[in-house]
Amino acid sequence: MTRPTATLLLLVLLASCGCGSQSILFEGEGEYLFTAFDALALPGERVELRARLQVGDLLKSRGGCVVRFIRDGQLYKAAETDDDGVAVVTFTPEKPGVYRFTAELSPNGFPDTPPPPRELLVACRRSDEPAIIVDLDKTLVASGFHLVLIGEPEPMPDSPRVMQRLAKKHSVIYLTHRPDYFGPKSKAWLGKYNYPTGPVLLSDIGGFFSGSAAFKTKAIQQLCSRFKNIQIGIGDKVSDAKSYHENGIRAFLIIGVPQAATAEQLRTLAKSLETLPDQVQVVTSWPQIENVLFENGSYPRSEMQRELKKKADALKPEKKNAAE
């Protein structure tokens, strides 16, 4: 699904669905959407712990509610949601590690039952720690964003197993163009399929409308400016792979080749790869990624282009329209 189509679908759903449908879409609770945001930090760096409360059709911001941030069963800090529905406190991790917090709404002054608590984590990493950035849709998730909106997506075959293997020597950063409304749903999905722990970084609504390429390019640059040993980047878009490569990251591009693809579709796909350097590994599966990283395999961009063109040439010429 193209970005404009996905955007339009999202807006239509937001504008037309009732509270029950929103609960299904966003993993909300009744008329509420309560979201807590993960963070990535360096040792000794102060970061914000953020949670947001929205309510009703079109997810209007809800101010004036107290959010308590709990760590190890104890109250850490509390803050009141502002006019944007956001409550913010600060935290400074002193050493590398995963710091887990729970954001919960105080029932005091709440007109009805608050939505359930949300977990957020602060991943504190050394600047030189080996790391990997990985996308979600059509990368870990076997389908695109449309199925996240309306269905129950399955994982890409072998991706949980390979990611667990990579996580033994790399810290994991999940970076997705999904709007942050989908934070709870995204984290629940990763947990369901046993992916390794890591912060889930999503776009805000402005980043979503700017497009995947602009959002990802900026986010990858910002991450690389702080974390100097991001070694691997995996995504499903040419723009992802280009940004990874340009920032000194070993880039993997996962592409889908439809079984019933026409010769024209295959040649178009091959042509879309032309702007990538040959160092980019273009693969169709997670075992191929595993083969490159652990068995010295190689799937350079040029090889995939040759394969696609060869498949296109092997197909029978498409029949012309009878009217031509």
N, C-alpha and C positions, 0 to 999 in steps of 0.2 A: 504494500500500500504506500502511495506517495505521501510526502509530508502534508501537502494541502488537503488531501482526502482524509488523512488521519486527524488533522486539525479540525476540519469541518465536522467529522463524526463526533469528535470529543465535544465540540461546542453544542451540537444538536442534542447530544445525550445530557449534557449539563443543563441545558435550557429546558428540556422537555421531561426529564425523568423525575419521578417523585422520590421521596425519602427512602422508600424501600429499594428502589433501583440504585440509588446512590450508594446504599450500603453494600450492594453486590459489586458495583463498579470499583469502589475504593477500599473495601474491607472496613467500612465505617460501622457505626452502631446506631441504628435507627436514623433519626434526622441529623445526627452529629458526625463530623469527621474530625477526629483528634489525631494529630500527626506529631511525631517527635523526629528530629533530624540528627543523623549521624555526623560526626566531625572527625577530621584528621589533623593531628598536631605533632609538632616537634617537642622533644623534652624541654620543659621550662617555658613553653609557649602558652599564653593564655588564649583559650578558645571559648566560644559561646555555646551554651547548651540551650537549644531552642525547641519550643513546642508551640503548636498552633491549633486553635479551636475554631471550627466553622460549623454553620448550622443551616438546615433547611434547603429548599430549592435554590440553585445557583450558589450554594455554599457561602453564605454571607459570614463575614468575620464576626466573632463574638468577643467583645471586650469585657473587662471587669470581673473575670473569673480567676481564681487563684490556682496556679499550677505548682505542685510540690515535686521537686527533683530528689529522688531517693537513691541512695547508694549503700549497698551492703545492709539493707534493711533499715537504714537510718536516714532521717531527713538531712539532706545536704544544704539545699537552699530552696526558697520559694519566690515566686514572682507573679504579678497579676498580668493577665493578657491585656494588650493595648488595643487601640482602635482597629488594628489589622488582625486581631485575634492571636497575637504572638506574645509569648512569655519568654524572657531571656534572663539567664544567669551566666556567670563566668566560672571557668574551671581551668586550673593550671596543672597538667600532669608533670610530675617531676622526673619520671623515668619511663622508658619504653614499656608498652604493655597495652592490653585492651581493658578499658575502664567502662564498666556497664552501669547505666543509670536507668531508672524507671521514672517516667513523667506521669503524674496522676493529678486529676482534678479534685480539688477539695469540694466536698458536698455542701459545705457551709455557704448559704446564699444561692445555691444552685436551685433552679425552679423545679427540676425533676432529677431522675437518676443520671449521674454523669456517665459518659462513655468510659469504657475500661482503660486502664493504664496502657502506656506504650513504652517499649524499650528503646533506648538510644545508646549508642556506644561511641566512645572516643578512642580512636586507634592512635596511639602515640608511637611514632616510629623515628628511629635515627635517620638523619639525612642520607647516610650512606647504606642503609639497609636495602638489600635486594627486594624489588617489588615488581608486581605485575598489575596492569590495568586491563580490565575486561568489561565488555559491553554485555547487555542482557538480550534484547530482542534479536532473533536470528543469529545469535552467537551462543549464549547458554540456552535461551528459549528457542525451541524448534520452529516457532512461528513468529509472525510479526506483531506489531503493536495492536492491530485490530483484534486479535484473539485475546489479548490481555484485557481489552475493553469488554468483550462480549462472551468470553469462554474461559476454559480451564486449560492453559497451554502446558505442553509437555516439554521436558528438557531435551536438548540436543543429545542424541545417543553418545554415551561415554563421557560426556562433559563433566558430570559430578566426579567421576573417578579420576580423570586427568587433572581436574582442578585440585583435588585433594593431594595428588602427587606433587603438583607444582607448589602447593602451599607449604610443603615440608621445608622448602628453602627460600620461599618468597612470601612476603606479606601481600595480601590481596586487596585491591581497590576496585570496587564495582562502580563504573561510571556509565550512566545512561541518560539519554535525552528525554526519557519519560518525565512528564510533569511531576512535581513533588507531591501532588495529590495521591500518587500511586506508591508513596513510600511504604505504608503499612502492608499493602498487597505485595510489593516487590520483596520486602524482607521476609514475609511469611512464605512466599514461594521458594526463596533460596533455602530457608530452613527446612521446608518440607522435603526437598530433594537432597539434603545433606551436602550443600556446597560449603566450602570453608568460610570461617568468620572473616568479615572485613566490612569496612564502612560502605554504605550504599549512598552514592552521591548522585542526586537528581537535578534536573533543571527547574528553575522557577518558571513562572508563566512567560516572562520576558524571554528567557533563554529558549523556551519551547517555540515561541513564535519566530525567533531569529533563525531557526533551522538547525538541523543536526550538525552540519559542517561547521557553522560559526560557533555554536555552543561547544562542541567537542574540541575544536582547535584552541579556543581560549582556555578551556578547562585543562587540557593537556599541558599547555604552556605554563599555566599557573602551578600545576603539580610539579612539573620538572624544574621550576625555578626554586622550589623548596626541598624537593626530594631528588637527590642527584644520582640515584642508582636504580631508576625504574628501567628494568631490563627487557620486559616483554609487554607488548600491547596487542590485544586481540579484539577484532570487531568485524562487522559485516559490510561496511561501506568503504569505498575507495578513499573518501575524505578522511576517515579514521586512520587508514593505513598510511596515507601521506603525512598526516600530522604526527603519528608515531615515529615514522622514519625521519622526518625533519627535526625531531627533538632527540635523535640519537637512540631511539628505542627500537628493538628488534620487532618488526611489524608482521602480524599475521592477518590476512584477509580471508574470511570464510565466505565462500560464494555458494549459492544454490543453483544447480543446473537442472531445470525441469526435465523429467524423463521424456516428455512429449514435445520438447522444444523444437521449433522449426529451425531450418538452416539460417534464416534471417535473424532469429532470436540469438542463436549461438554466435553469429558474427558480431551482432550488436554487443553482446556480453564481452567478447574478446576485445572489441574496440574500446570498451569502457575501461579496460586495464592499461591502456597505452600510456597514461600519464604517470604510472607507478614505476619506480626504479626496479631493476631486476632483483635487488636484494630482498624485496618484499616477498614473503612466502604466501602464495595463494593456494588455499586448500579447500576441500569440500567436507571435511570431517575432523572430529577431535582426535581419532587415532593418527591422522596425518600430522597434526600438531605435536602429538606425543612422539611420533617417529622423528621429527626434526629436532626436538629438544632433548631427547634421551637416546637416540640411536643414530644421530648424525645424518638423518635424511635431508632431502632438499626438494622444495617445490617452488622454484623461482617463477616469477610472474610470466616470463617468456615461455616457460614450459606449459603453463596453463593456457596461454593464448594459442600455442601450436595445437594443443589437444582439442580446444574448442573449434578451431578452424578445420581440423581434420575431421571432427564429427560432422561439422556443417557440410564439408565437401562430400562426405559419404552418404548424406541423405539424398533421396531422389529429388530432382528439381521440382519446386512447387508449381502446381498447375496454375496457369494464369486465369484470371477471371474470364468467363466465357464471352463477356461483352467486349473484351479488348481485341 
